[in-house]
Amino acid sequence: MKLLAQDVAQGNPASTNSKRYRWIICFLLFLITVNNYMDRQMLSIVVPTISTEFRLTASDIAFIINAFLLMYGIGQVFSGRFMDWIGPRRGFTWSVLLWSLASIFTSVARTAFGFGFFRLLLGAAESGNFAAGVKVLSELFPANERTTAVGFFASGVSVGALLTPPLGAYLIVHYGWQFAFVAVGIPGLFWILAWRSLYKAAPSLPKSSGTPRVTVRSTEITAQEAALEQSRRWSFLLRHRLVWSIIVGRFVEEPVGWFFFSWLPFYLKNYRATSLIHIGLLLTIPFFTLDMGFLAGGWAASRLMKNGWSLDRTRRTLVGLSAVCMMSTLLAMAAPTVLGFVLLISVATFGHGSWSSNVMAMPADVLPHHSVGTLYGMTAACGSMGSILFTVIAGRLIDVQHSFNTVFVIAGVLPLVGAILMFAVAGKVQRLPSLASY
């Protein structure tokens, strides 16, 4: 590793363009994505403890969750342009530094406002992870390796989600909730050292005739031209009902996913009398089935289209089936045992994963590649807005009713409502004309 860093610093083409170098950088991106999700998910594991210690209401918890969602949603709209402007080397450095410090300093919070402030900083910083990571991989990897690299990088999400419940529960029980936040924040600071040592910005990397490279920008454009192009693109996109259908779908369904990720530990501790250690172990199940849902939804879509199904029929069928899976939430609240509850919720998280893999692929289905990132950012922001609204409603209902029953009913029904609305708005799912022809 040390020799590789020296070679990169000296601009050695054999190192910077080697397969070994590319995959080391990809592995670094995988590691920081694991850390990203562990920092993000730790709050949900800590909530049962801090809600008791500081007498936080469900509405207080909703406020803390929404602080993250607000800035994460806003950040996703602008993070891509920020990384283009500052470059992924510096962009990643600042993002990881900010989210690591935000996680570490969450340990000093004592009020809902204090927790919310540090979660707001965390959301702003973490929104840059995927924008920077995909940009780096597009620069380093040839087309025939890029999909595999991006898949490995993105798999850090599920690994982080699986590791956090048992690790977080262990740290909280044995060392306290403050140490849990510090423990997941510190690795990011060490990662920055490796990143700054190994990765060099694309312009400084030598070209190699044997390794195809992707040019991110073929020509430099002025800020005014970029703003004009962006405004034209948004105007173009918002004219099409297919675009609005994806926005509607994510706005209505995505809150259910955030509900599972954010509220399950609180529910299991306060309403099912489950110990924190058992919560940590049990929650590996729904996060595992979530990952399986991502894989199954993508595989099924590819398989059906290879067998002659149209894009429209494939997306409608799989999104509809995913919504039906998520209705298992209605049965979960009546489950007599904690394990039965978790297994039924796991069916729902499988459905959420399958839904997400299909709906999040739709921008690439319907748009030319130069507009996909813009539409993804727009729809992600709308998904965050829907999640914020649902989180506020959930917190209020739990405080007033002292029960999760109504919230579980809403969570079970929303995906089906979202599927119906999305395809009613969409019309036929098909490719839209290019922005260049607009």
N, C-alpha and C positions, 0 to 999 in steps of 0.2 A: 504493500500500500504506500509506504514511504517513497520507494523508488518510482512508483507510478506518479505520485504527486510531483516529484522532482522533474520527471520527463514532461509532464503537462506544463509545469511552470516554465520550462525551457522551450515549449512549443514543438515538441518532438512529434512529427506526424504519425509515426508508427504507434505512438501511444494514444494520441487524441482521436485517431480514426479507427483504432482497433476495436474488435468486437468486445474484448475484455473491458476496455475503457467504457464503452457505451453501456454495458450491463452493470458495471459498478455504479455509474451515475443513476441508472434505472433503479438499482437496489437502494441507493440513498433516497430516491423519491418514494419508494415503497415504505421505507422506514419512517420517513417524516409524515406520510399519510396515516400510518398506524398511530403515530404520536398525536396527529391532528385529531383523530377520532377518540383517542383516549382522553385527551384534554377536554374534548367536547362532552363526552358521555359521563365523565366523572361526577358532574353535578347531580345527575339523576340517582346515582348510587349514594351520594352524600345527603340528598334531600331528606330521607327519613330521619337522619340524625340531627341535622340542623333545624328541621322544622320543630322537633321536640325541644332542642336546647334553646332556641331563640323564639319559640312560640310563633312560628310563621304560619299564617293561614294559607289555604289553597290559593287565594287571590294573590298573596305575596309570592308564592311559588310561581304562579302564572306570570307575574311581573318580571321575575328573574329570568324565566325561560324566554319571554318575549324580548328582553333586552338583547339577548344573543340573536334571536331570529330577525329582529329589526335591522341590525347592522350587517348581519350575514346576507340578508336579502338585498339590501342596498349595495353592499360590496360586490355581489355577484354581477351586478349590472356593469360596474366600472372596473372590476379587477383585471379583465382581459386587456383593456386599453392601458391601464396602469402598468402592467407587465410589459406591454409593447414599448411603452415610453421609457421606463427605467431599466428594463432588461431583467431576465429571470435571475441572474446571479445576485444583483443587489436587491431585486424585488423579493426573492425568497429569503434573503438574509434579514431584511426588515420585517417581513411577515412573521417568520418563525421567532425572531427575537421578541416581537410584540406579543404573540400569543403565548410564548413560554413565560414571559414576565407576568402576563395577565393571569395565567393559571397559578403561578407561584404566589402572587400577591392576593389572590382570592382567599388564601389562608388567613388573612388579617381582617376579612369582612366580618361584621357582626349584625348587620341589618339587611333588610330586603334591598334597600337602596345601595348598600355597599356591594352586595353580591351582584346586583344588577349592573352596577358600573363596570366591574371587572368582566362580566359576561359580555357587555357591550363591546369592550375592547377586544375580547376574544373573537367575537363574531366578525368584527371588521377585519382583523388580521387573518383569520382562517379562510375567509372568502377568496383569498388569492392562491390557495394551494393548487387547485385543479387547473386554473388558468395558466399558472407558471409551469406546472408539471407537464401538461400537454404540449406547451410551447417548447420546452426543453427537448422532449422526446421527438417532436416533429423536426427539430434541428439536427438531432444526432442519429436517428435511425432511418434506414432506407425503407421504402414503402412495404417491402415484403416482410419486414420485421416489426413494423411500427404498431400494428394492432396487438400483437403479442406483448410488446413492451407496455403499451397503455393498459392492457388488461392486468398485467402483473402489478403495475403502479397502482391502479384503482383497487386491486384486491386488498390493499392496506386498509380500506374502509371496513370490510368484514372482519379482518383480523383484529383491528382495533376494537370493534364493537364486541367481538367475542372475548377478548382478553379483559376488558374493563370491568364487567360485573364481578367475576371472582377475585381479580387482583384488587379492585377497589374495596370490596367487602373485607378482604384480609387486612389491607392497610388500615382501614378505619377501625376495625375491631382491635387490632394489636398496637397501632401507633397513633390513632386519632385522625379525624377528618382533615385537619390542617395539613398533616404530613402527606395525606393522599394527594392533595392538590400540588404540593411541592414536588412529590415524587414523579408525577407525570409531566411536570413543567421543566424540570432540570434536563432531561435527555435532549430537548430541543436546542439547548445552549451548546451542548457538545456536538450536536449534528451540524450546527452552523460552522464550527471549526473544520469539520470534514468537508463540508460543502465549499467553503472558501478556499480550501487547500486543493481540492480536486477539480471542481468545475470551472471552466473558463468560458466567458461569453462567446456566442457563436462567431462574431467577426474575427476573433483572435484564433479560432480553430482552423488549422490548415486544411485545405481541400485535398481530396484524394480521388483519383480517377476511378479507383476500384470501389468506392463507397458512395452511392448516390446520396445527395444531401438535399434538403428542402430549403429553398430560399423563402424566408418569411415575408420579406418585402422586396420586390424586384426594383422598386424605385422609391426614393424618399418623397414624401408628400408633406405639405405644410399643414399646420394645425387647423387652419381655416378650411382647407380642402377636406381634411379628415372629418371635421364637424359637419360639412355639407354632405359628404358621402353617408355619414351615420344618420343624419336627419332624413335623407332620401330613403335610406333603407328602412327606417322605422315607419315612414309614411307608406312605403310599398307594402310592408308586412301587414300593417293594420287594416289594409283594404280587403284582406282575404278572410273568409269565414273559417277556413282551416286553421289559420293562426289563432283566431279567437277560440276555436274549439280546444286547442291545446292549453291555452290560457285558462279557460273555464275548467277543464279537466284537472289541471294541477292545483288550481285554487280550491276546488271542492274536495279532492281526494287526499292531497298531500298532508293536510292537517291530521289525518288519521295516523299516518306514519309517525309524525312528531309526537302525537299523543302516546303511542306505544313506547317510543324511546324515552320520553320525559317523565311519564306518570306511573309506569308499572311498579317501580320500587316503592314509591310512596303508597300506592294502593295495597301492595302485598304486605308491607310493614304495618300500616294503620288499620286496614280493613280485613286482612286475612291473618294477622298476628304471626307473620313469618319472620324468622330471625334474619339478620343481615347476611350472615354466611350462607344460609339456604337461598336467600334471594340472589346472591351472586352466582351460585351454582345453577339455579333454575333458569335464570335469564340467559344462559348460554344457549338454551334450546330455541327460543324465538329468534335470536340473532343468527343462529345456524340456519334455520328454515328461511329466514329472510334472504340469506346468501343463496340458498338453493332456489328460491323463487326468482332471483335475478338470473341465474343460469338457465333454469327451466323455461322462463318466459322468452329469453333470447333464443334458446335452442328450438323451442316449439315454433316460433315465428319463422326462423330460417327453414325448418323442416317443411312447414306447411306451404311456404312460397315455392320451395323447390319442387313440391308435389303439384304445383299448378294453381294454388290458391292466389287470388288477387290480393294486393296490398290492403285494400279496403276490407275485404272479408276476413283476412288474417287479423288485422288490428281490432276490428269489432268483436270477433270471437274471443280472442285472448283477453282483451280488456274486460269483456263481460264476464268470462269465467273467473278472472281475478277478483272482480267485485263480489261474485257469489262466494268465493273463498273467504273474503273479508267479513261476510255476514256471520261467520262463526263467532264473532265478538258477541252477538246477541245471545248465544248459548253459553259463552264463557262465564258471564256474570252469574249464571245459575248453577255452575259446576259445584258439586259438594266438596271437592277436595282441591287443595292448592295445585297439585300436579295436574288434575283434570283441567283446571282453569288455564294453566300455562300451556298445556298441549293444544287447547282450543284457540288460544291467542296465537300460538305458533302457526296454526293453519292460516290465520288472518295475516300474519307477517309474511308467510309464503306468498299469499295473494298480493300483498303490497309490493313485494320484490318483483313478481311477475308483471304487475301493473306498471311499475316504474320502468322496467327494462323495455316495455313496449311503447309507453307514452313518451319517455325520454328519447327514444329513437325516432319519433315522428318528425322532429325538425329536419333530420337528415333524409327522411323519406320524401318530404314535400318541397324542400328548398335546395337550391344549388349551394355548394360548400361554403361560398364566401358570405352567406347569410345565416348559416347554421348557428354560429356562435352568438350572433345578435339575438336570434329567436330564443336560444337556450337561456340566455341571460334574462330576457324579458319574462319567460315563463317561470324561471326559478324564482324571480322576485315576486311574481304573483302567487306562487306556491307558498312563499314565506309570509305574504300578506294574509292568505287564508289561514295559515297556521297560527299567526298572531291572534286573529279574530277568534278562532276556535279555542285557543288556550285561555283567552280572557273569559269566554263563556263557560268553559269547563271549570275554571277556578271559582267563578261565582256560583255555579250550580252545586259544586261540591261543598262550598261553605254554607249555602242556604239549606240544602237538603241533607247534608251530612251523609251523603251516599254517592256512589259512582254510577248508579243504575241508569239514570237519564243520559249521562255522558257516554256510557257503553252503547246504549241504544242509538244515539246519534252517530257514534263511530261505526257502528255496524251498518247503518243505512246510507251514510254519506257516499261511499264508493259506488254503490248502485245508482244513486242519484247523479253522481258525477259522470258515470259511463253513459247514462241516458242523455244528459244534457250535452255532453261532449259530442256525441255522434249525431244528435239532433241539430246542433249548430254546424257541424263539419260538412254535412252533405256527403259527397263521395271523397274518400281519402285518396288523393292522387298528387302527382308532382305539380308544383306551381311554376309559372314562367320565371325566368331569370331576372334579377334586378337590372341587368345590363339592357334588357329589352323594355324596361319600364320607362 
